[in-house]
Amino acid sequence: MVEKRSLLHWFKANKNITVKGILIEHTKAVERTCSESINLYKALKGELTQNPVEIISKISAFEEQADQLQDVLAERELIHGEFPPNVQEDLFRMIRRIDEAANWIKTASKNANLVLNLKLNYPDKLHDYLIQLSTITKDSVEIFSKTLQYLGVNDDKVISNRNKIEKLERQGDEVYYLAKETILKLGTQLDNAILFLSLDTAKALENASDACSKASDYLYSIVMAAPVR
């Protein structure tokens, strides 16, 4: 009888333990971009006294940190890890996906910077949706980070956490739809520039949530397609 070999085997190798540590560190950097994204839209709404421009700078810094860790994983650690080729490939794709969450958060923050520079304002109600979308992504990244900690410890937790992330992704889709509906209903009342930036910002934040879900799918695929012995 053929027996399935789980991630418990792979992530006990010393070199792979190093990979796991950097994976978690990378995800924490992504998580910090999400936290600052929440702060950004709260500041723009007037709920925080922090300077939005300073928050945007923090988002860029954390996104850059995530990129650097992604490069370390892709160019050095994964190559020297003791993973089967198919697992190595899926891990690389997973890293790229979760890193995209930080990229989309940064894209949204650049839109906010344009709004500030052009002396425009997002519609009042939109702030709430942008905060919700940022929070959903942060929650997803937090769960993903916890999931990585279960690698080599508990495959079942990896699978159950994926379901939680999928649920959050569906919530993100719903919030994005409401945000888009609100913006389009205001249509003629909005300047063309703020209309475009509002739609683009909401979509960027929704894309960040989607990226987390796709990263989780890759991790699920690795668990379910583990080699046999």
N, C-alpha and C positions, 0 to 999 in steps of 0.2 A: 504493500500500500504506500502511495506517495504522500508524504507529509509536507504541509506548507511551512515555509520558513518565514518568520515575521521580521519586522524591523528590530525586534529585540536582539536579534543576532548581529545585525550590521552595526548598530549604534553602540555596541559594547567594545568595538575595536578602538584602540587609543587614538588613532588618526581621525576616526569618525567622531569621536567625542569632541575633538577640537572643532570640527566642522559644525557640530550641533551648537557649541557655545557661540560661535560667530553668527550662526543663523539667528539665534535668540537676540544677540546684540544688534544685529541688523534690523530685526523686527521692532526692537525697542526704539531705534532711531525713527522708524516709520511712525510708530505710535506717538512720538513726541511732536511730529509734524501735525498729526491729527489734533492733539491737545491744543496746540497753538492756533489751529484753524478755528476751533471752538471759541477761543479767546478773541480771535480777530473779529468774528461776526458779532460777538457780544460787545466788543469795544465800539464797533461801527453802530450798533444799536443804542449805545449809551449805557449799557449795563456794567461796563468796566471802564475804569479811568486810564487804563494803559494806552499808550500811544500806538495806534494801528500800524504806523510805519515801522516801529520797532518790532512789533509782532511779525510783520511780513518778513523782516530781516531774519528773525529767529526761524521761521518756516524754511527759508532758503538755506540757512545754515544746517538745520537738521536733515533736510532733503539731500544736501551735499554729503553729509556724514553717512547717510544711508547708501548713497551712490558709491562712496569709497569702500564701504564694507561689502557691497555687492561685488565690486571689482576684486577685492581680496578673495572672496569666495570663488568667483568664476575663474580667475586667472591663476590662483595658487592652491587654495585649500581643497576644492573639489577634485582637482586634477590628481592630487596626492592622496586623496581619501581612498579607502578600500571598499568602494561600492561597485556593484555590477554596472556595466555601461548603461543599461536602460534606466537604472535608478539614478545614476549620475546625471543623465540627461533630463529626467523629470525634476530632479532637485534644482538644476540650473533654471529650468522654465518656471518652477515655483518661485525661486528667488526673484526672477525678472518680474513676475506678476505682482508679488507683494511690494516690490520696489515701485511699481507703477502707481500704487496708491499714494505714495509720497509725491510722485511726479504730478499727479492730478491735483493734489492738495496745493502744491506750489503754483500750478497753472491758475487755479482759482484765486489764489492770493495775489497773483500778478494782475488779474482783472480788478481786484479790490484796489490795488495800487493805482490803476488807471482811473478808477472811479474817484479816488482822492485827488489825483493830479488834475483831473478835468473838472473838479469841484462839483461832482454829481452826487447823488444819493440813491442807494438801492431803495425800492419800495419798502415801506415799514414792515408789511407782513412777510416780505421775502427774508428778512433777517432771521425770523423764527425758523423758516424752512432750511436755511443755510446752516444754522446751528444744529438742527435735527440731523441733517445729512452728515455733517462733520462728526456728530456724536455717534451715529450709526457706524461710520467707518472706524472711529476710535474703538468702539466696543468690539467690532469684528477683528481688528488688529490685536487687541488684548487677548481675545479668545484664541486667535491664531498663535500668538506668542506662548500661551499656556499649552497649546497643542504640541508645539515644538518641544516643550519640556517633557512631554510624555513619550517622545521618541526613545526607543530602547527601554521603555518602562511599561507602557500599557497601550497596545494597539487599539483596544476597544474605545479608549478615551479619544484617540485621534479621530475615530469614525464618528462618535457622538458629537464631538465639538464641531465637526464639519456641518452637521445638521443645524446647529445653532447659528453658524455663520450664514448658511443658506437662508434661514428665517430672517436674519437681519438684512440680507441683500434684498429680499422681497419687500421688507419694510422701506428700504431705501428707494426702491422703484416707485412705491406708493407716494412717498414724500416728494420725490422728483416730479411725479405727475401733478400733484397738488401745487407745487411751486410753479411749474410751467403754466398750469391753468390760471393761476393768480396773475402771472406776468402778462399773459395774452389777454386776459379780461381787462387789464389796465391799458393795454395796447395804445390807443390814441392819446391817452393822458401822459404817456412817457416819451421823453426824448429818444430818438432813434439809437443814440449811443448807449443809454442806460438800458434800453430794451434788449439790445444785443448782448451787452455785458451781463445782464441779469440772467438771460437764458443760458449763456455760455458758462457762467459760474455754476449755476445749478447742475448743468450737465457734467461739468468737470468733477464736481463732488459726487455725483451719482456714479461716474466712471470709477472713482476711487473705491466706492463700496463694491462695485462689480469686480475690481481687481483682487480684492480680498477673497471673494467667493471663488474666483478662478484659481488663485493660489491654493486655497483649501482643496479644490478638486484635484489638483496635481498631487497633493499630499495623500489624499484618499486613494488615488490611482496607484501610488507607490505601495501603500499598505495592501491593497487588494490584489496587486499583481506581483507580490513578493515571490521570489524564485522557489523552486521546490527542491527537495533533496531525496 
